[in-house]
């Protein structure tokens, strides 16, 4: 995310009214939040609805305490200065959490989309469900203390976890963080935290962060591919996150790129992840260099392997280049299937530039249909660690907004 994008006021996608919501009131509210500050006349023009409707609906939003008027600081020759509408920041507060095996991270956002606080908590990596619940509770208390609020001041908490997660049911079917399967994680966390909890796969959080706070605010269709311990993908179609009919779609890392190929941690063979993820690189690292100790921590092995590649160790370079070619194949499949306007590569492994060298990105063209249409641009977004938590906060904001402004109204 560029510095220019970071200074754009407001948050949330600039979606047209027909795709933003079924409720005009919700669509108008989301437009106010997206703009940061906007007049009634501007809302009427942007959403193609009558000024009278805007006046009626915004009056209701003001009465509900969700929106307030603000004098626009501008010089006028005569008459009353223009009045803008802004979201009441303290109408609701939410928390967003990203859980991992090394460090959990959390942020607090107000209802207008301003980040108020952040905090992190180192964890042992023990996959006990009880320990996960305890550490999550400890982190929520910590980030609330940092923000100077009580945990009871939160209206909802969004949580991202790696693995196979069904956001609609709140179920973690499998996660490397938990030594159990089919866990009703959202319900368990809601009881432990005493609050509404929504969960999702962590790759979707990056897409939500881009949709609410990044370049995705002005783009209707885009894909985010994340490369961390595994390979994930978040897909936005018509300004909304798409997860499939059962909430389990977009598992790019487990699409097949080789028949009877390398063994993936999911138990199947030939998955994209088995050629690009951490464990795929480490699998061959000791062959490339004796400096890559197989029993050393993952990050140390990968850093050593990368140092060797930069020092022109041909074997080390070939490991990254091979992974990059498989990544290009996976991205080519995404282009052929969804034809997004933009593809964003994100995640910790984007520090390894061999994965997105000009040669690697040029491979994408080889794997896309020769339709005569230019392939979408590919951007590298090296966000900080708290981007995942910000995406979780966006998920919580959406939940509170929809609950407060019933979309059936």
N, C-alpha and C positions, 0 to 999 in steps of 0.2 A: 504494500500500500504506500503510495507516494505521499510526501508531505502535503501536497495540494489537496489530495483526496481526504486526508485526515482532518483538514480544516473546514470541510464542507459542513454547514450547520445541519442539525436534525439527524435522524436515523431512520432506517427502514426503507423498503423499496418504493420507487416512484411508479406504482402500478396504476393502470387505468381502472376506472370504477367497475367495469364489467368483470375484471379479473381480480380486483382487490378484495371484494367481499360481497355477500348477498345483501348486507345491511348498508344503507346509505350512511347511517350515522357512523358505523365503523369505518367505512371508506373515507368519510370526511375527517374523522379523527386521525386515521393513519396518514392522510395527506398533510394535516397540520404537523404531525410529528416528523414526517419526512422533510418538510420544508424548514422546520425549526421555528419560523415566524412567517405568517402569511395572512393576507387580508381575505375577507369574505368574497370580494370580487375576484380575487385570484383563484380561490377554491372553485367558484362557479365556473370560471373559464377552463381551469385545468381538468375538472371532472365532467364538464358539459352538462351541468344541472342548473336549474333555475336559481336566481338569487334568493327568491322567497324560500325555497327548500333549504338552501344553505343557512339562511337566517334562523329558520325554525329548528334545524338540527343542531346548529352551534349553540343556540340558546339552551337547548337541553343538555349539551355537553358542559356548558358553564354551570348550569344548575346542579349537575352531578359532581362538580368539583374536579373535573378532568381537564378542563381548558379554562384559560382566563384571557382577558384582553390586556393589550400592552400598547401604549402610545409609541408610534414609530418616531424615532429621533431624526427628523428631517425638516428642512425649512419649507414653509408654505407661505405663499403671498397673502392669502386670506382664508378665512374660514377655519373649521376645526381640523386639527392634524389627523392624519390617517390612523386608523386603529388596526392593529394586527392581533392575531390569535396565536397563542403558544400553549403547549401542553403544560399542565401544572406538574412540575417535576416531582414533588413529594406526594402526589396522589397515590402512588404505589412505589415500593422498592422491591427489587428482586436480586437474587444471588445466582451466579453461574459457576459451576464447578467442573473441572476436568480431573478425572481420577486416573492414575497410572501406577506402575509398579515401583516407581522411584520417588516421585513427588506429586502430590496433589496441588492444584492451583485453584484459586477462587477470585471472583470479582463481585462487586456490588454496583448495580446500576439503578438510577432513578427512572421514573416513567417517561421522561423526555429523552432517554438514551444517553445520559451523561454517566461516565464511570466515576464512582465516588471513592472506591478503595479496592485494593488487591492484597492477596496474601498467599503464601505457599506453605506446604507442610511436607517435610521429608517422611517417607514411609519405608517400612522394612521389606516390602515385597512379599510378605507372607500372604498366601492366597485364602486365608480364613475369611469367611463371610462376616463373622462377628467383628474381626479386626477392621474390615473395610467399613462397616457401619460405624464403628467407634471413631476411626480416623476421619470419616466424613463429617460426623457431628463435631469433632474437635476443630476441624477446619472452618465450618460454618460459624462457630462461636468466635474463632480467631479473626475472621474477616469482618464480622459484624463489630467486634471491638475496635478494629482498625478504622471502621467507618463511623464509630461513635453512635451506634444504634444497637437495639436489642434484636435478638433473633425473631422475636414476635412482631417486629416492625416489617418483616418480609412478607410479601403477598404470595410469593412462589419461589421455588428453587429449581433451576435447570441443572441436570447432571449428565455429563458425557462419559461413556466408558468404552474401551475397545472391545471388539468381539461382535457376536451376532445379537443384535438388540432389536426388539420390536417396540417402537416408540408408542404405537397406539395402545398396546396392552401393558406397557411398562415392564416387560419381561426381558431379562438377560438370558437368552437361550444358552449362550456360552461366552465366557470372557476369561482371558488369561489372568485376570485379577481375582477370580473366585474359584475355589476348588469344588464348586457345585454347579450343576446345570439346571436349566429351567427355573431360574430364580425370579420371583416377583419383586424385583429390586425397587421399583418405584414405590410400591406399597410399603415395603419394609423401611425404606428411607423416610417415607411420609410419617410413619409411626414414630420412628426414632427422632426425627427432627421437628415433629409437631407442625407440619406445614404441607402445602400442596407441592408435590415433586413430579417433574416430568423428566424422562431420560431419553437418550438416543445414542446411537453409535457415534464415536468421536469424530469420524471423518465427516459426518453430516454437520458437525459444529463449525468446521472451517467454511463450508458452503454458506451456513447461516451467518457467520461473521462477515463474509464478503457481501451477502445479500443485505444485511442491516447496516454495516459500517464501512464497507469497501467499495470496489468498483462495480459489484453486482447490484448496487442500488439503482443504476440506470440501464441495466441489461436484463432482458427478459429471459434469456436462455444461456446458461453457462455451466461448465463442469469444473469441479475442483478435484484434482488427483493428489492424494497425500502419500508420502513415502516416509514411514517411520519404522517401527518394528515390523509392520506389515504394509500392505498397499491398500489404501481405501479410496473411496470416491463419493463425492456429494454432487448431486445433479439438481439444478434449478430449471424448471420449465414454466414459462409464463409467469415469472416472478414468484414462484412457489417451489419449495423443496419437494422433490419427488422421491418416494421411497418404495413404490410398488404397491400392489393390491394388499399384501399382507405385511407391509412395513419392513420387508427383508431384502429389498432390491439393492442395486448399485454395488454389489460385491465384486468390484473390478479385480481385486487381487485373486479372486478364485475363478475367474474366467480362464479357460484353457488355452495355452499357447504351444503346447507340445503333447503329442499323443504318447501316453506311458512315459512321461518325462520325469523330472526331478520330484522328489517327495515333498509335499507341502505339509505344514503343521496341521492343516485341517484333516489330514489322513489320505487325501487324494493325490494324484500325480499330475504334473504338467501345468499346475496353476501359475499364473503370472507372478504371484508373490514368491513362489519357490525359486525365482530367478532374480528378483529385485530386492527383496526385503533383507533386513539385517542378517538373518541366519543364512540366507543364500550367499551373501558376500563372505561371511565368516567361514562357510563350509569349505571354501577353497583358499582362504587367506594363508594358512600355514604352508600350503604348497608354493605360494608366491614368494614367501619370505620367512626365514626362520625367526625373524623378529616378531612375527605374529603368533603369539603364544595362544594355543586353543583354549586354555583354561583361564585366561585373563578376562577381566570385565569386557562386555561387548563394546563399549565406547572406546576402550583402549585399543582393542584389536582393529576396529574400524579406522581409528585415527592413524595407527601405525600403517595399515594397508594404504590409506590415502597418501601418507607421507612417502611411502615407497613408490606409489604411482607418479607423484609429482617429481620424484627423483629419477624418473625414466626407467623404473623397474618394469620391464615389458610385461611380465606375468601379472603384476599388480594392476597395471593399466588395462590389460585385457579383461580382468574381472569386472572392472567398472564399465568398460566399453560394451562388454557382452550384456551386462545388466541394462545398460542404456538402450541397446537394440531391442531387447524384450519390452522395455518400457515404451519405446516408440511403437512397437507392434500393438501394445495394449491401447495406447492413445489413438492409434489409427482406427482400431475397432470402435472406440467411443465416437470418433468423427463419423464413421460409416453408419452407426446406429442412431445417433441423436443430432448430428449436424449443429452443434452449439455455436454461439457467436464468439465464445472465448473459452480457452482451456487454461486453467491456472494450476501450476505445480507448486505444492507447498509441503511443509514438513521438515523435520530436522535433517533428513538426508539430502536436502537441496543444497547443503554446504559442499557436497561432492560434485564439483562442476563437470566431471566426466559424464554424469548422468544426463546433463542437458547441454552438451557441447553442440556446436553447429552441425557436426556430422551426425550426432544422435537425433537432433531435431529434424534434420534433413531426411532421416529414415521414416519419419511419420508420413511424408508424402508418398513413399513407396507402398505404404500399407493402406492408403485411402483410395477410394474409387476415382478413376480418371474421368470425372464428370465435366471437367472444364471450369469448375468452381474452385476458387482459391480456398485452401484449408484455413480454418480459423486460426487467429494468432494464439501463440502459447506464451504465457507470462510466468515468471518465477516470482512468487511472493514470499519473502523471508520474514514473516511476521514473528513477533516475540512469543514466548511461551504462553502468555495469557490470552492469546487469540482463541484458543480452544474454549477457555472459560467464558470469553465474551460471546462466543456462539451459543453456549449453554444459557447465558443470560438473555440473549435474544429469544431463545426458545421459551424461557419463562415469561418474558415480556409479551410474547404472542399469546401465551396461555391466559395470562391475566387480562389482556385486552379483550380477547374473545369472550371470556367469562363475564367481564364487566359490561361489555357491549354485545349482548346476545345477538349473534349473526342472523337469527331468525326475525329480528325486529326491523 
